[in-house]
Amino acid sequence: MPKMKTKKAAAKRFKITATGKLKHGVAGKRHRLISHNSKYIRQNRGTKLAAKADVARVVKKFLPYGL
């Protein structure tokens, strides 16, 4: 049985925390920020944790061996 390949695009976009949660960057921070208010920019700074339903799909299919 061949090994599953890690999807390299997912490996670049997600990190798995020590407790098994999935971190990802927040969308909408690259350009056109003048049209967003300060609260939006401030709250989307840094990274967020992915939803529980998405974690199972991403880790099982795209990152079968972790990172």
C-alpha positions as CSV (number, residue, x, y, z in Angstrom):
1,M,0.0,0.0,0.0
2,P,1.6,3.3,-1.0
3,K,1.9,6.2,1.5
4,M,-0.4,9.2,1.3
5,K,1.2,12.4,0.2
6,T,1.0,15.6,2.3
7,K,-0.7,18.4,0.3
8,K,2.1,21.0,0.3
9,A,-0.4,23.9,-0.2
10,A,-2.1,22.9,3.0
11,A,1.2,22.5,4.8
12,K,2.2,26.1,4.0
13,R,-1.2,27.5,5.2
14,F,-1.9,25.5,8.4
15,K,0.1,24.7,11.6
16,I,-1.0,22.1,14.1
17,T,-0.7,23.2,17.7
18,A,0.6,21.0,20.5
19,T,-2.9,20.1,21.6
20,G,-3.9,19.1,18.0
21,K,-5.8,22.3,17.1
22,L,-5.3,23.9,13.7
23,K,-4.0,27.4,13.3
24,H,-4.4,29.5,10.1
25,G,-3.9,33.0,8.9
26,V,-6.9,35.3,8.6
27,A,-8.2,36.3,5.2
28,G,-8.6,39.9,4.1
29,K,-5.4,41.4,5.4
30,R,-3.4,42.0,2.2
31,H,-4.8,45.0,0.4
32,R,-7.9,47.3,0.3
33,L,-7.6,47.8,4.1
34,I,-8.7,51.5,3.8
35,S,-12.3,50.3,3.2
36,H,-12.3,48.3,6.5
37,N,-12.7,49.9,9.9
38,S,-10.1,49.8,12.6
39,K,-12.0,47.1,14.6
40,Y,-11.9,44.7,11.6
41,I,-8.2,45.2,11.1
42,R,-7.4,44.8,14.8
43,Q,-9.4,41.7,15.3
44,N,-8.0,40.0,12.2
45,R,-4.4,40.5,13.2
46,G,-2.3,37.4,13.8
47,T,-3.8,33.9,13.4
48,K,-7.0,32.1,14.4
49,L,-8.0,28.5,15.2
50,A,-9.9,26.6,12.5
51,A,-13.5,25.4,13.1
52,K,-13.8,21.8,14.6
53,A,-15.6,20.5,11.4
54,D,-12.8,21.8,9.2
55,V,-10.0,20.4,11.4
56,A,-11.1,16.7,10.8
57,R,-11.2,17.2,7.0
58,V,-7.9,19.1,6.7
59,V,-5.9,16.9,9.0
60,K,-7.2,13.6,7.7
61,K,-7.1,14.4,3.9
62,F,-4.4,17.0,3.5
63,L,-2.0,16.5,6.4
64,P,-2.1,12.8,7.1
65,Y,1.2,12.7,9.0
66,G,1.0,16.1,10.6
67,L,3.6,18.7,9.8
